[in-house]
């Protein structure tokens, strides 16, 4: 079971900061507060622990720049505010991180980017490359183009999806509360902070429900939902007070800050379960005996050289079934090439891909991290 003592050794975080914490409830960016958070994140990154920052605040910053006192109601006004504010938001982060010798990168996403498997893989590759380069990705919802059908709805959900995307070990949701309580502290002075709970604990539905007796109106319902989403890939979540001066540093030291929500499954098991049960199969690969042994006995990735036949019309990032020569299902996973390209490289080594296709995306047809044995 994931415990706080394990946190100092975690190597990949997603940190989400809400607009109210960044902008003083809409009054514009509070640079002193932002600098405090950046200093803590920079220290962790420089110690060899990469992280992704998911930051709200674009709409609030746009409102402040335009002198608007009330949040716009129409979609086009909200999108305009987001476009205006995003410039200042990213510039502020860039300036703060540069003071610590670190580069940043802006990533804007919509739900459709992560629902589409090909775009999901592209986003994942970009984020992983940035982390490998020591760059801090600053992620926000692409409010400028998002419609009601494409919106994540809140950046807690976006942060959880990013945690799944990069297979983070810890998701930190900073809020204006000290954490998750066993009752709403605004109405129950004796309410106690929940220090730690497993993500399937039934108490969470009671204290974070959307009813007036819970903390749903305070945003906790979205945070618990996000924690459960992150747990699919084995990621733990901490709901922590954003107003604490060194809260991220204290969390990194394993201190008892906020509420720790732990996954039931280990990271790999959760991901394999998701692959096995949640995705629709789009095609089929027939494997020779050597490829079957490599997958089943050695836990290796699937290489094109071991594929004898390709069936179906699938795209990169969609799920295909792997069968042996007797049509017995061996595994399924997310494929790195579309059907036409897979057909051309089947039976070939990765060193031949560039000559055959004119490019190479991945050495493996299916990486072992994206493959589940059946």
C-alpha positions as CSV (number, residue, x, y, z in Angstrom):
1,X,0.0,0.0,0.0
2,X,1.2,3.5,-0.9
3,X,2.3,5.4,2.3
4,X,3.7,8.9,2.9
5,X,7.1,7.5,3.7
6,X,7.3,6.5,0.0
7,X,6.7,10.0,-1.3
8,X,10.3,11.3,-1.1
9,X,11.4,8.5,-3.5
10,X,8.7,9.2,-6.1
11,X,10.1,10.3,-9.3
12,X,7.2,11.8,-11.3
13,X,4.6,14.3,-10.0
14,X,1.6,16.2,-11.5
15,X,0.9,19.4,-9.6
16,X,-2.4,21.2,-10.1
17,X,-2.9,24.8,-9.0
18,X,-6.4,26.4,-9.2
19,X,-7.2,29.9,-10.4
20,X,-8.4,31.1,-7.0
21,X,-5.1,30.4,-5.4
22,X,-3.1,32.0,-8.3
23,X,-5.2,35.1,-8.7
24,X,-6.4,36.1,-5.3
25,X,-10.0,35.1,-6.2
26,X,-9.8,36.7,-9.6
27,X,-7.8,39.9,-8.8
28,X,-4.9,39.0,-11.1
29,X,-1.8,36.9,-10.7
30,X,-0.2,37.1,-7.3
31,X,3.5,36.9,-8.3
32,X,4.8,36.5,-4.7
33,X,2.7,33.3,-4.3
34,X,3.6,32.0,-7.7
35,X,7.3,32.5,-7.0
36,X,7.0,30.5,-3.8
37,X,5.4,27.5,-5.6
38,X,7.9,27.7,-8.5
39,X,10.9,27.7,-6.2
40,X,9.6,24.5,-4.6
41,X,8.9,22.9,-7.9
42,X,12.3,24.0,-9.3
43,X,14.1,22.5,-6.3
44,X,12.4,19.2,-6.9
45,X,13.2,19.1,-10.6
46,X,16.8,20.1,-10.0
47,X,17.1,17.2,-7.6
48,X,16.2,14.8,-10.5
49,X,12.4,14.5,-9.9
50,X,10.5,15.7,-13.0
51,X,7.0,17.1,-12.7
52,X,4.2,18.4,-14.8
53,X,2.3,21.6,-13.8
54,X,-1.4,21.8,-14.5
55,X,-2.4,25.4,-14.0
56,X,-5.7,27.2,-14.1
57,X,-5.9,31.0,-14.1
58,X,-6.1,32.0,-17.8
59,X,-9.7,33.3,-17.7
60,X,-9.1,35.1,-14.4
61,X,-5.9,36.7,-15.6
62,X,-7.7,37.8,-18.9
63,X,-10.5,39.4,-16.8
64,X,-7.9,41.2,-14.7
65,X,-6.1,42.5,-17.8
66,X,-9.4,43.7,-19.4
67,X,-10.6,45.2,-16.1
68,X,-13.7,43.0,-16.1
69,X,-15.3,42.7,-12.6
70,X,-17.6,39.7,-13.4
71,X,-16.8,36.4,-15.0
72,X,-18.2,36.3,-18.6
73,X,-21.2,34.0,-19.2
74,X,-21.1,33.5,-22.9
75,X,-18.7,30.9,-24.4
76,X,-17.0,33.4,-26.9
77,X,-16.3,35.9,-24.1
78,X,-14.8,33.1,-21.9
79,X,-12.7,32.0,-24.8
80,X,-11.5,35.5,-25.5
81,X,-10.6,36.0,-21.8
82,X,-8.7,32.7,-21.8
83,X,-6.8,33.7,-24.9
84,X,-5.8,37.1,-23.4
85,X,-5.0,35.7,-20.0
86,X,-3.0,32.6,-21.2
87,X,-0.3,35.0,-22.6
88,X,0.3,36.5,-19.1
89,X,0.0,33.2,-17.3
90,X,2.6,31.5,-19.4
91,X,4.9,34.5,-19.4
92,X,4.7,34.6,-15.6
93,X,5.7,30.9,-15.2
94,X,8.4,31.3,-17.8
95,X,9.9,34.3,-15.9
96,X,9.7,32.5,-12.6
97,X,11.3,29.2,-13.7
98,X,14.0,31.0,-15.7
99,X,15.2,32.5,-12.4
100,X,16.1,28.9,-11.4
101,X,17.7,28.1,-14.8
102,X,14.8,26.0,-16.0
103,X,12.8,26.1,-19.2
104,X,9.0,25.7,-19.6
105,X,6.7,24.5,-22.3
106,X,3.1,25.4,-22.9
107,X,0.7,22.4,-23.5
108,X,-3.0,23.1,-24.2
109,X,-5.3,20.2,-24.4
110,X,-9.0,19.4,-24.9
111,X,-10.8,16.2,-23.9
112,X,-10.7,15.1,-27.6
113,X,-6.9,15.1,-27.6
114,X,-6.9,12.4,-24.9
115,X,-10.0,10.5,-26.2
116,X,-8.4,9.9,-29.6
117,X,-5.8,7.2,-29.1
118,X,-3.4,8.5,-31.8
119,X,-3.4,12.0,-30.3
120,X,-3.2,10.5,-26.8
121,X,0.1,8.8,-27.8
122,X,1.4,12.0,-29.5
123,X,0.7,14.0,-26.3
124,X,2.3,11.4,-24.2
125,X,5.4,11.3,-26.3
126,X,5.7,15.1,-26.2
127,X,5.3,15.2,-22.5
128,X,7.8,12.4,-21.8
129,X,10.3,14.1,-24.2
130,X,10.0,17.4,-22.4
131,X,10.5,15.7,-19.0
132,X,13.5,13.9,-20.3
133,X,14.9,17.3,-21.4
134,X,14.4,18.7,-18.0
135,X,11.7,21.1,-19.2
136,X,8.6,21.9,-17.1
137,X,5.4,21.3,-19.1
138,X,2.7,23.8,-18.1
139,X,-0.6,22.3,-19.0
140,X,-4.0,24.0,-19.2
141,X,-7.3,23.2,-21.0
142,X,-7.4,24.8,-24.4
143,X,-10.3,27.1,-23.5
144,X,-9.8,29.2,-26.6
145,X,-11.2,26.5,-28.9
146,X,-12.9,24.1,-26.4
147,X,-16.7,23.8,-26.7
148,X,-19.1,22.5,-24.1
149,X,-18.8,19.0,-25.7
150,X,-15.0,19.1,-25.5
151,X,-14.4,20.7,-22.1
152,X,-12.8,18.7,-19.3
153,X,-15.0,20.7,-17.0
154,X,-12.4,21.3,-14.4
155,X,-8.6,21.2,-14.2
156,X,-8.8,18.5,-11.5
157,X,-10.0,16.1,-14.1
158,X,-7.4,17.4,-16.6
159,X,-4.6,16.9,-14.0
160,X,-5.8,13.3,-13.4
161,X,-5.8,12.5,-17.1
162,X,-2.3,14.0,-17.4
163,X,-1.3,11.8,-14.5
164,X,-2.6,8.8,-16.5
165,X,-0.9,10.0,-19.6
166,X,2.6,10.2,-18.1
167,X,2.0,7.4,-15.5
168,X,2.8,9.7,-12.6
169,X,3.3,8.4,-9.2
170,X,1.7,11.3,-7.3
171,X,-1.0,13.8,-8.2
172,X,-1.1,16.9,-6.0
173,X,-4.3,18.9,-6.0
174,X,-3.8,22.3,-4.3
175,X,-7.0,23.8,-2.8
176,X,-8.2,26.4,-0.4
177,X,-9.0,23.7,2.2
178,X,-6.6,21.8,4.4
179,X,-7.7,18.6,2.8
180,X,-10.7,16.3,2.8
181,X,-12.7,16.2,6.1
182,X,-15.1,13.7,7.5
183,X,-17.7,16.5,7.4
184,X,-18.0,19.9,6.0
185,X,-15.8,22.1,8.3
186,X,-17.8,25.2,7.3
187,X,-20.8,23.8,9.1
188,X,-19.3,21.3,11.5
189,X,-16.5,22.8,13.6
190,X,-15.6,19.3,15.0
191,X,-14.9,17.9,11.6
192,X,-11.7,15.9,11.4
193,X,-9.2,15.9,8.6
194,X,-8.9,12.5,6.8
195,X,-5.2,11.9,6.8
196,X,-5.2,8.9,4.5
197,X,-7.7,6.6,2.8
198,X,-7.9,4.1,0.0
199,X,-9.5,5.4,-3.1
200,X,-12.4,2.8,-2.9
201,X,-13.2,3.9,0.7
202,X,-17.0,4.5,0.8
203,X,-16.6,7.4,3.2
204,X,-15.3,9.5,0.3
205,X,-18.6,9.4,-1.5
206,X,-20.3,10.7,1.7
207,X,-18.0,13.6,2.5
208,X,-17.3,14.7,-1.1
209,X,-20.8,14.2,-2.5
210,X,-22.7,16.8,-4.4
211,X,-25.3,17.2,-1.8
212,X,-25.5,20.1,0.6
213,X,-24.2,18.0,3.4
214,X,-21.0,17.2,1.7
215,X,-18.1,19.3,0.3
216,X,-19.2,19.1,-3.3
217,X,-20.0,22.8,-3.4
218,X,-16.5,23.5,-2.3
219,X,-15.0,21.5,-5.2
220,X,-14.1,18.3,-3.3
221,X,-16.3,16.1,-5.4
222,X,-14.2,16.9,-8.5
223,X,-11.0,16.2,-6.6
224,X,-12.2,12.8,-5.3
225,X,-13.4,12.0,-8.8
226,X,-10.0,13.0,-10.2
227,X,-8.2,10.9,-7.6
228,X,-10.1,7.9,-8.7
229,X,-9.3,8.6,-12.3
230,X,-5.6,9.0,-11.5
231,X,-5.7,5.7,-9.5
232,X,-6.4,3.8,-12.7
233,X,-2.7,4.1,-13.5
234,X,-1.6,3.4,-9.9
235,X,-1.2,7.1,-9.1
236,X,-1.7,8.3,-5.5
237,X,-3.3,11.7,-4.9
238,X,-2.8,14.3,-2.2
239,X,-5.5,17.0,-1.7
240,X,-3.4,19.7,0.0
241,X,-3.8,23.4,1.2
242,X,-2.5,25.7,-1.4
243,X,-2.1,28.6,1.0
244,X,0.7,26.8,2.9
245,X,4.1,28.5,2.3
246,X,6.2,25.4,1.7
247,X,3.5,22.8,1.2
248,X,5.2,21.1,-1.8
249,X,8.5,20.8,0.0
250,X,6.8,19.4,3.0
251,X,4.9,16.9,0.8
252,X,8.1,15.9,-0.8
253,X,9.7,15.2,2.6
254,X,6.8,12.8,3.4
255,X,5.2,15.1,6.0
256,X,1.5,14.7,6.9
257,X,0.1,17.4,4.7
258,X,-3.5,17.3,3.5
259,X,-5.3,14.1,2.6
260,X,-3.5,11.2,0.9
261,X,-5.7,9.0,-1.3
262,X,-4.1,5.8,-2.3
263,X,-4.8,3.4,-5.3
264,X,-5.9,-0.1,-4.6
265,X,-3.7,-1.6,-7.4
266,X,0.0,-1.1,-8.2
267,X,0.7,1.0,-11.2
268,X,1.3,-1.7,-13.7
269,X,-1.7,-3.8,-12.6
270,X,-4.0,-0.9,-12.9
271,X,-2.8,0.0,-16.4
272,X,-3.0,-3.6,-17.6
273,X,-6.5,-3.9,-16.3
274,X,-7.5,-0.8,-18.1
275,X,-6.0,-2.1,-21.3
276,X,-7.7,-5.5,-20.9
277,X,-11.2,-4.4,-20.2
278,X,-11.9,-0.8,-21.3
279,X,-10.8,-0.5,-25.0
280,X,-12.4,-1.7,-28.2
281,X,-10.3,-4.0,-30.4
282,X,-9.6,-2.7,-33.9
283,X,-7.4,-5.4,-35.5
284,X,-5.4,-8.6,-35.1
285,X,-1.8,-9.6,-35.3
286,X,-0.7,-13.2,-35.9
287,X,2.5,-14.0,-34.0
288,X,5.1,-16.7,-34.7
289,X,6.3,-19.1,-31.9
290,X,9.3,-16.9,-31.1
291,X,7.2,-13.8,-30.5
292,X,4.7,-15.7,-28.3
293,X,7.6,-16.9,-26.1
294,X,9.1,-13.4,-25.9
295,X,5.8,-12.0,-24.7
296,X,4.6,-14.8,-22.4
297,X,7.9,-16.1,-21.0
298,X,10.2,-13.1,-21.1
299,X,7.9,-10.2,-20.6
300,X,9.2,-8.4,-23.7
301,X,7.7,-5.9,-26.1
302,X,6.2,-7.1,-29.4
303,X,8.6,-6.6,-32.3
304,X,7.5,-6.5,-35.9
305,X,9.9,-9.3,-36.8
306,X,7.7,-11.8,-34.9
307,X,4.5,-10.9,-36.7
308,X,3.4,-13.1,-39.6
309,X,0.0,-11.5,-40.5
310,X,-1.9,-8.2,-40.0
311,X,-5.7,-8.0,-40.1
312,X,-8.1,-5.1,-39.7
313,X,-8.1,-1.4,-40.4
314,X,-6.6,0.3,-37.3
315,X,-4.8,3.5,-36.5
316,X,-1.8,4.2,-34.4
317,X,-2.7,4.0,-30.7
318,X,-5.7,1.8,-31.2
319,X,-6.1,-1.7,-29.5
320,X,-5.2,-4.8,-31.5
321,X,-5.4,-8.5,-30.4
322,X,-2.3,-10.7,-30.7
323,X,-3.0,-14.4,-31.5
324,X,-0.8,-17.4,-32.2
325,X,-0.9,-19.5,-35.4
326,X,-3.8,-21.5,-33.9
327,X,-5.8,-18.2,-33.4
328,X,-5.5,-18.5,-29.6
329,X,-5.6,-15.0,-28.1
330,X,-2.3,-14.2,-26.4
331,X,-2.4,-10.5,-25.6
332,X,-3.8,-7.2,-26.6
333,X,-2.3,-3.7,-26.6
334,X,-1.9,-0.3,-28.1
335,X,-0.1,-0.5,-31.4
336,X,2.5,2.1,-32.5
337,X,1.8,2.0,-36.2
338,X,-1.4,2.0,-38.3
339,X,-2.6,-1.0,-40.3
340,X,-1.0,-0.1,-43.6
341,X,2.4,0.6,-42.1
342,X,2.2,-2.5,-39.8
343,X,1.5,-4.6,-43.0
344,X,4.6,-3.3,-44.6
345,X,7.0,-3.9,-41.7
346,X,5.7,-7.2,-40.4
347,X,8.4,-9.8,-40.3
348,X,11.1,-7.1,-40.5
349,X,13.6,-5.7,-37.9
350,X,13.3,-2.2,-36.6
351,X,16.6,-1.3,-38.4
352,X,14.7,-1.7,-41.7
353,X,11.7,0.6,-40.7
354,X,13.3,3.9,-42.0
355,X,14.0,2.3,-45.4
356,X,10.6,0.7,-45.8
357,X,8.4,3.5,-44.4
358,X,10.6,6.6,-44.7
359,X,10.4,7.2,-41.0
360,X,10.5,5.4,-37.6
361,X,8.2,6.2,-34.7
362,X,9.1,3.4,-32.3
363,X,11.3,0.3,-32.4
364,X,8.4,-1.8,-31.0
365,X,5.1,-2.6,-32.7
366,X,3.6,-2.7,-29.2
367,X,5.6,-1.7,-26.1
368,X,5.4,-4.0,-23.1
369,X,4.0,-1.1,-21.0
370,X,1.0,-0.9,-23.4
371,X,0.5,-4.6,-23.7
372,X,-1.5,-7.0,-21.5
373,X,-1.2,-10.8,-21.5
374,X,-4.5,-12.7,-21.6
